[in-house]
Amino acid sequence: MPSTVSALPQYVIAAATPVAYPYDHGHAPSLTIIGAFVRRLMRGNISFGALLILLLGVALSACGKKSQPPAEEGVTVVGVIDGDTVELEDGRTIRLVGIDTPERGDTDYDSASALTRRLVLRKRVRLEYDRDQTDRYGRTLAFLWTGDQLVNREIVRAGWAWCYFFEGNLRHSRELLLAQHEAMEAHRGHWKNPQTETAEYYRASFLFYRFHRPECKSMDNVDPDLEVVYYSKDSAFYDGYAPCSRCTP
């Protein structure tokens, strides 16, 4: 265990195990998190109730059905703003939900945008909605389908997007995460090389979908029993976490 672990709180040390993935194993999405919980339960550093919450969530996430494209009439994409945002002929701006792509000026912005153009520009698409249908910018949140192809998933599978989950938009989270595993393990696109580390370790919560720098204020009120530490960004990405927009790890 690296020397930096000595500076961590005791409740974190119990779960903190440096990992070699994502590129060299085939773990199911939740096995690493479950393993951390079990280790801490055995050491008396976590309550049984917290473990029960996790196991219930895993059981519910495993009950999803195979995705089917929506039956509603399609609409044509007339513009691509970036890898995860497009414009429709009816004037709506669509933010592809469940994923995130590089912003303008970032590395891989052009590659992500080019793929989205190839997949949807001047094509008829069908929109599938989850619970939350608009964001704070007034954009429509949706999954896009061309035929039986889920566009959001294909961008992730190609390695030009990563999973970006919110509580109200988890309908295809399992498929998206498995597509991300596939891309990472094959070193596609954004995952060609390991991510540059910006901290000695990163903090996350089992109940949310972001990872943070150690000092991030977003973690101040997180229950210690529900915290996990990662020693690489790639490890956090592999488990479905995305970077916090507040501390930008």
C-alpha positions as CSV (number, residue, x, y, z in Angstrom):
1,M,0.0,0.0,0.0
2,P,1.5,3.4,-0.9
3,S,2.8,5.7,1.8
4,T,0.2,8.3,1.1
5,V,-2.4,6.0,2.6
6,S,-1.1,6.9,6.1
7,A,-2.6,10.3,5.7
8,L,-6.1,9.0,5.1
9,P,-8.8,8.7,7.7
10,Q,-9.0,5.2,9.3
11,Y,-12.4,4.5,7.8
12,V,-10.8,5.0,4.3
13,I,-7.7,2.9,5.0
14,A,-10.0,-0.1,5.6
15,A,-11.3,0.0,2.0
16,A,-8.3,1.5,0.2
17,T,-6.6,-1.1,-1.9
18,P,-4.5,0.0,-4.9
19,V,-5.9,-1.6,-8.1
20,A,-4.4,-2.5,-11.4
21,Y,-7.5,-2.3,-13.5
22,P,-9.3,-1.2,-15.7
23,Y,-7.3,-2.6,-18.5
24,D,-6.5,-6.1,-17.3
25,H,-9.5,-7.8,-15.8
26,G,-13.1,-8.7,-16.6
27,H,-14.9,-7.8,-13.3
28,A,-18.6,-7.1,-13.4
29,P,-19.4,-3.4,-12.7
30,S,-20.1,-3.7,-9.0
31,L,-17.7,-6.3,-7.8
32,T,-14.9,-3.9,-6.7
33,I,-17.4,-1.8,-4.7
34,I,-18.9,-4.9,-3.1
35,G,-15.5,-6.2,-2.2
36,A,-14.6,-3.0,-0.5
37,F,-17.8,-3.1,1.5
38,V,-17.3,-6.8,2.5
39,R,-13.7,-6.1,3.7
40,R,-14.9,-3.2,5.8
41,L,-17.8,-5.2,7.2
42,M,-15.4,-8.0,8.3
43,R,-13.1,-5.4,10.0
44,G,-16.1,-3.9,11.8
45,N,-15.6,-0.6,10.0
46,I,-19.0,-0.5,8.3
47,S,-22.6,-1.1,9.4
48,F,-24.7,-4.0,8.1
49,G,-27.4,-1.5,7.2
50,A,-25.0,0.3,4.8
51,L,-24.1,-3.0,3.2
52,L,-27.7,-3.8,2.8
53,I,-28.4,-0.5,1.0
54,L,-25.6,-1.4,-1.5
55,L,-26.8,-4.9,-2.2
56,L,-30.3,-3.8,-2.7
57,G,-29.2,-1.3,-5.3
58,V,-27.1,-3.9,-7.1
59,A,-30.0,-6.3,-7.2
60,L,-32.3,-3.6,-8.6
61,S,-29.8,-2.6,-11.3
62,A,-29.5,-6.2,-12.4
63,C,-33.2,-6.5,-13.2
64,G,-33.2,-4.3,-16.3
65,K,-34.6,-5.7,-19.5
66,K,-32.9,-5.7,-22.9
67,S,-33.2,-2.3,-24.5
68,Q,-35.7,-1.7,-27.3
69,P,-35.9,1.4,-29.5
70,P,-38.9,3.6,-28.9
71,A,-41.8,3.3,-31.3
72,E,-42.5,7.0,-31.7
73,E,-42.1,8.9,-35.0
74,G,-38.6,10.1,-35.7
75,V,-37.1,13.5,-36.3
76,T,-34.1,14.6,-38.4
77,V,-30.8,15.8,-36.9
78,V,-29.7,19.0,-38.6
79,G,-26.7,20.0,-36.6
80,V,-24.1,18.6,-34.2
81,I,-22.8,21.0,-31.6
82,D,-20.4,18.6,-30.0
83,G,-20.1,14.9,-29.2
84,D,-23.1,14.8,-26.9
85,T,-25.3,17.7,-28.1
86,V,-27.3,17.9,-31.4
87,E,-29.9,20.1,-33.0
88,L,-33.2,18.8,-34.5
89,E,-35.2,20.1,-37.4
90,D,-38.0,21.1,-35.0
91,G,-35.7,23.5,-33.2
92,R,-34.9,21.5,-30.1
93,T,-31.4,21.1,-28.8
94,I,-30.8,17.5,-27.5
95,R,-28.3,16.6,-24.8
96,L,-27.5,12.9,-25.1
97,V,-28.2,11.6,-21.6
98,G,-26.0,9.2,-19.6
99,I,-22.8,10.3,-21.4
100,D,-20.2,13.1,-21.5
101,T,-17.7,14.0,-24.2
102,P,-14.8,16.4,-24.4
103,E,-15.6,20.1,-24.5
104,R,-14.4,22.5,-27.2
105,G,-10.7,23.0,-26.8
106,D,-10.2,19.7,-25.0
107,T,-8.2,16.8,-26.4
108,D,-10.4,14.5,-28.4
109,Y,-13.1,17.1,-28.9
110,D,-12.8,16.9,-32.7
111,S,-12.9,13.1,-32.7
112,A,-16.0,12.8,-30.5
113,S,-17.8,15.4,-32.5
114,A,-16.9,13.8,-35.8
115,L,-18.2,10.4,-34.6
116,T,-21.6,11.9,-33.6
117,R,-21.9,13.7,-37.0
118,R,-21.3,10.4,-38.7
119,L,-23.8,8.6,-36.6
120,V,-26.7,11.1,-36.7
121,L,-26.3,14.1,-38.9
122,R,-29.1,14.4,-41.5
123,K,-30.5,11.1,-40.3
124,R,-33.9,10.3,-38.8
125,V,-33.6,9.5,-35.1
126,R,-36.0,8.5,-32.4
127,L,-36.0,10.0,-28.9
128,E,-36.3,8.0,-25.7
129,Y,-36.8,9.8,-22.4
130,D,-36.1,9.0,-18.8
131,R,-37.5,10.7,-15.7
132,D,-35.8,14.0,-16.2
133,Q,-36.4,15.4,-19.6
134,T,-34.8,18.8,-19.6
135,D,-31.6,20.3,-18.0
136,R,-31.0,23.7,-16.5
137,Y,-30.0,25.1,-19.8
138,G,-33.4,24.2,-21.4
139,R,-32.0,21.4,-23.5
140,T,-34.0,18.2,-24.0
141,L,-32.4,15.1,-22.3
142,A,-32.8,12.0,-24.4
143,F,-31.4,8.7,-25.6
144,L,-31.1,8.7,-29.4
145,W,-31.9,5.7,-31.6
146,T,-31.1,5.1,-35.3
147,G,-32.9,1.9,-36.2
148,D,-32.1,-0.5,-33.4
149,Q,-28.8,1.3,-32.5
150,L,-28.6,3.3,-29.3
151,V,-26.4,6.2,-30.3
152,N,-25.4,7.1,-26.8
153,R,-24.0,3.6,-26.3
154,E,-22.2,3.6,-29.6
155,I,-20.3,6.8,-28.7
156,V,-19.2,5.3,-25.4
157,R,-18.3,2.0,-27.1
158,A,-16.0,3.8,-29.5
159,G,-14.2,5.4,-26.6
160,W,-15.1,9.0,-27.3
161,A,-17.5,9.4,-24.4
162,W,-17.6,8.3,-20.8
163,C,-20.5,7.5,-18.5
164,Y,-22.2,10.5,-16.9
165,F,-25.0,9.4,-14.7
166,F,-27.7,11.3,-12.8
167,E,-30.3,9.8,-10.5
168,G,-33.2,10.7,-12.8
169,N,-31.6,9.2,-16.0
170,L,-30.4,5.7,-15.3
171,R,-32.5,3.7,-17.8
172,H,-29.5,2.5,-19.8
173,S,-26.8,2.8,-17.2
174,R,-25.8,-0.9,-17.2
175,E,-25.5,-1.0,-21.0
176,L,-23.5,2.2,-21.1
177,L,-21.1,1.1,-18.3
178,L,-20.5,-2.3,-20.1
179,A,-19.8,-0.4,-23.3
180,Q,-17.3,1.8,-21.4
181,H,-15.6,-1.3,-20.0
182,E,-15.3,-2.6,-23.6
183,A,-13.7,0.6,-24.8
184,M,-11.3,0.9,-21.9
185,E,-10.1,-2.7,-22.1
186,A,-9.6,-2.3,-25.9
187,H,-7.8,1.1,-25.4
188,R,-10.1,2.8,-27.8
189,G,-10.4,6.6,-28.4
190,H,-10.1,8.6,-25.2
191,W,-8.8,5.5,-23.4
192,K,-5.8,4.9,-25.7
193,N,-3.5,6.0,-22.8
194,P,-4.1,6.1,-19.0
195,Q,-5.6,9.4,-17.8
196,T,-3.2,11.9,-16.3
197,E,-3.4,11.9,-12.5
198,T,-4.0,15.2,-10.8
199,A,-4.1,14.0,-7.1
200,E,-2.6,11.3,-5.0
201,Y,-6.0,9.7,-4.6
202,Y,-9.7,10.4,-5.4
203,R,-12.7,10.1,-3.2
204,A,-16.2,8.9,-4.2
205,S,-19.5,7.8,-2.5
206,F,-21.4,4.6,-3.2
207,L,-24.6,6.7,-3.4
208,F,-23.5,9.2,-6.0
209,Y,-21.9,9.2,-9.5
210,R,-18.8,11.5,-9.2
211,F,-15.3,11.2,-8.0
212,H,-13.4,14.1,-6.4
213,R,-10.1,15.5,-5.3
214,P,-9.4,14.7,-1.6
215,E,-10.2,18.3,-0.5
216,C,-13.4,18.7,-2.5
217,K,-16.2,20.3,-0.4
218,S,-18.7,18.1,-2.1
219,M,-17.5,15.2,0.1
220,D,-17.8,17.0,3.4
221,N,-21.2,15.6,4.4
222,V,-20.7,12.1,2.9
223,D,-21.3,9.2,5.4
224,P,-17.8,7.7,6.0
225,D,-19.4,4.2,5.7
226,L,-20.3,5.1,2.1
227,E,-17.0,6.4,0.9
228,V,-14.5,4.7,-1.3
229,V,-11.0,5.8,-2.5
230,Y,-9.4,5.3,-5.9
231,Y,-5.8,5.6,-6.7
232,S,-6.3,6.3,-10.4
233,K,-8.9,8.1,-12.5
234,D,-9.2,5.2,-14.8
235,S,-10.3,3.0,-11.8
236,A,-13.0,5.4,-10.9
237,F,-14.2,5.7,-14.5
238,Y,-14.3,2.0,-14.8
239,D,-16.8,1.8,-11.9
240,G,-19.1,4.3,-13.5
241,Y,-18.0,7.5,-11.7
242,A,-17.4,10.7,-13.7
243,P,-15.2,13.7,-12.6
244,C,-16.8,16.3,-10.3
245,S,-17.4,19.6,-12.1
246,R,-16.7,21.5,-8.9
247,C,-13.1,20.3,-8.2
248,T,-12.3,19.0,-11.7
249,P,-10.0,16.2,-10.7
